[in-house]
Amino acid sequence: MNMTSVSERLNPEALEANRKVGRWSALAVFYLGLLYVVCGAVGTFFGGSFWPPLQIDPFLAILEALIILAAPIMVVMMAAVHSCGPQDKKAFSLTALSLMILLAGTTCGVHFIQLVVLRRFEPAALAALSPIASHPWKWPSMVFALDLLAWDLFLGLSMLFAARVFDGGGLQKHVRMTMNLSGTLCMAGLLGPVSGEMRLQGLAIVGYAFVFPIVCLLLATMLGRTATSST
């Protein structure tokens, strides 16, 4: 990542600290993403339905806790991208960060409600609330739609804007390509809730559950190499 224009405003120690924060937060999101995929696969197996995927507790509760844990770290990761990126790309990186903040706030709110509120409702009360919220997840519901808004639209746009920050070759090219792929798949997943054909939402699942962790790993690798070359 080109740091020349940024170094005019930040001293080398500050840049190094930001790179380290970015690297470790990206690695944390990557490993949490792996846990999410493994837990989701096991939960789908025991849930008895591959498509639509049906998650049951305790696997559903673990997945929701992982999302609440990962989302703020994703904000830290994108904040590091914004801080370390070139000055002429700040509009793109700031937009990507803002969208990541929207994602974190929306999805953390949704899953906190799922974890600490809906599980305490009686089955009859949950049935009455099914158009608004459900446990386990069922479509259509307003809470489910908010989570799709977060992961399909906000994450998708965040990845597409962040990809514009990385305009070099080599590892930057791979970061850019995987960000574009993740963002495009997430955005394509919006066809599911918009059309009512929720199988199309599987595109977004591929984008955020499988491609996005690769983005984080590549980003951590790139920030690590940048830090090493500057020492």
LINJORA-V306186 format. One record per residue. N is the residue number from 1. RES is the residue in one small letter. SS is DSSP state (H for helix, E for strand, - for the rest). PSI is psi in whole degrees, 0 to 359 (NA if undefined). BURIAL is 1 if it has 16 or more other ideal C-beta (glycine too) atoms within 10 Angstrom, else 0. Layout:
# LINJORA-V306186
<<N/RES/SS/PSI/BURIAL> <N/RES/SS/PSI/BURIAL>>
This chain:
# LINJORA-V306186
<<1/m/-/133/1> <2/n/-/118/1> <3/m/-/5/1> <4/t/H/309/0> <5/s/H/329/0> <6/v/H/325/1> <7/s/H/343/0> <8/e/-/337/0> <9/r/-/335/0> <10/l/-/140/0> <11/n/-/164/0> <12/p/H/325/0> <13/e/H/319/0> <14/a/H/319/0> <15/l/H/317/1> <16/e/H/318/1> <17/a/H/319/0> <18/n/H/321/1> <19/r/H/318/1> <20/k/H/318/0> <21/v/H/316/1> <22/g/H/317/1> <23/r/H/311/1> <24/w/H/326/1> <25/s/H/321/1> <26/a/H/319/1> <27/l/H/320/1> <28/a/H/316/1> <29/v/H/322/1> <30/f/H/311/1> <31/y/H/323/0> <32/l/H/325/1> <33/g/H/321/1> <34/l/H/315/0> <35/l/H/320/0> <36/y/H/314/1> <37/v/H/315/0> <38/v/H/311/0> <39/c/H/321/1> <40/g/H/321/1> <41/a/H/316/0> <42/v/H/317/0> <43/g/H/322/1> <44/t/H/321/1> <45/f/H/311/0> <46/f/H/339/0> <47/g/H/338/1> <48/g/-/5/0> <49/s/-/118/0> <50/f/-/320/0> <51/w/-/122/0> <52/p/-/144/0> <53/p/-/128/0> <54/l/-/116/1> <55/q/-/140/1> <56/i/-/158/0> <57/d/-/148/0> <58/p/-/357/0> <59/f/H/320/1> <60/l/H/318/1> <61/a/H/321/1> <62/i/H/317/1> <63/l/H/317/1> <64/e/H/322/1> <65/a/H/322/0> <66/l/H/321/1> <67/i/H/316/1> <68/i/H/324/1> <69/l/H/319/0> <70/a/H/324/1> <71/a/H/314/1> <72/p/H/327/0> <73/i/H/327/1> <74/m/H/324/1> <75/v/H/316/1> <76/v/H/317/1> <77/m/H/314/1> <78/m/H/330/1> <79/a/H/322/1> <80/a/H/321/1> <81/v/H/316/1> <82/h/H/318/1> <83/s/H/321/1> <84/c/H/349/1> <85/g/-/164/1> <86/p/-/150/1> <87/q/H/324/0> <88/d/H/359/0> <89/k/H/10/1> <90/k/H/325/0> <91/a/H/320/0> <92/f/H/314/1> <93/s/H/324/1> <94/l/H/321/0> <95/t/H/316/1> <96/a/H/318/1> <97/l/H/316/1> <98/s/H/318/1> <99/l/H/324/1> <100/m/H/324/1> <101/i/H/318/1> <102/l/H/317/1> <103/l/H/310/1> <104/a/H/314/1> <105/g/H/318/0> <106/t/H/308/1> <107/t/H/326/1> <108/c/H/319/1> <109/g/H/314/0> <110/v/H/310/1> <111/h/H/334/1> <112/f/H/318/0> <113/i/H/316/1> <114/q/H/319/1> <115/l/H/314/1> <116/v/H/349/0> <117/v/-/300/0> <118/l/H/329/1> <119/r/H/347/0> <120/r/H/356/0> <121/f/-/149/0> <122/e/-/153/0> <123/p/H/322/0> <124/a/H/320/0> <125/a/H/320/0> <126/l/H/321/0> <127/a/H/322/0> <128/a/H/331/0> <129/l/H/0/1> <130/s/-/328/0> <131/p/-/341/0> <132/i/-/311/0> <133/a/-/155/1> <134/s/-/153/1> <135/h/-/115/1> <136/p/-/178/0> <137/w/-/133/1> <138/k/-/146/0> <139/w/-/137/0> <140/p/-/148/0> <141/s/-/150/1> <142/m/H/319/0> <143/v/H/318/1> <144/f/H/318/1> <145/a/H/322/0> <146/l/H/321/0> <147/d/H/323/1> <148/l/H/323/1> <149/l/H/318/1> <150/a/H/308/1> <151/w/H/332/1> <152/d/H/308/1> <153/l/H/303/1> <154/f/H/313/1> <155/l/H/320/1> <156/g/H/311/1> <157/l/H/322/1> <158/s/H/317/1> <159/m/H/319/1> <160/l/H/322/1> <161/f/H/318/1> <162/a/H/327/1> <163/a/H/331/1> <164/r/-/344/1> <165/v/-/332/1> <166/f/-/94/1> <167/d/-/12/0> <168/g/-/187/0> <169/g/-/192/0> <170/g/-/230/0> <171/l/H/326/1> <172/q/H/322/1> <173/k/H/319/0> <174/h/H/320/1> <175/v/H/313/1> <176/r/H/315/1> <177/m/H/317/0> <178/t/H/325/1> <179/m/H/315/1> <180/n/H/320/1> <181/l/H/313/1> <182/s/H/313/1> <183/g/H/318/1> <184/t/H/318/1> <185/l/H/318/1> <186/c/H/314/1> <187/m/H/321/1> <188/a/H/330/1> <189/g/-/341/1> <190/l/H/340/1> <191/l/H/333/1> <192/g/H/296/1> <193/p/H/329/1> <194/v/H/318/0> <195/s/H/341/0> <196/g/-/354/0> <197/e/-/91/0> <198/m/H/350/1> <199/r/H/332/0> <200/l/H/339/1> <201/q/H/345/1> <202/g/H/333/1> <203/l/H/317/1> <204/a/H/323/1> <205/i/H/317/1> <206/v/H/320/1> <207/g/H/316/1> <208/y/H/335/1> <209/a/H/334/1> <210/f/H/314/0> <211/v/H/319/1> <212/f/H/318/1> <213/p/H/327/1> <214/i/H/320/1> <215/v/H/313/1> <216/c/H/319/1> <217/l/H/316/1> <218/l/H/320/1> <219/l/H/318/1> <220/a/H/319/1> <221/t/H/316/1> <222/m/H/315/1> <223/l/H/326/1> <224/g/H/319/1> <225/r/H/322/0> <226/t/H/317/1> <227/a/H/321/1> <228/t/H/319/0> <229/s/H/340/0> <230/s/-/354/0> <231/t/-/NA/0>>
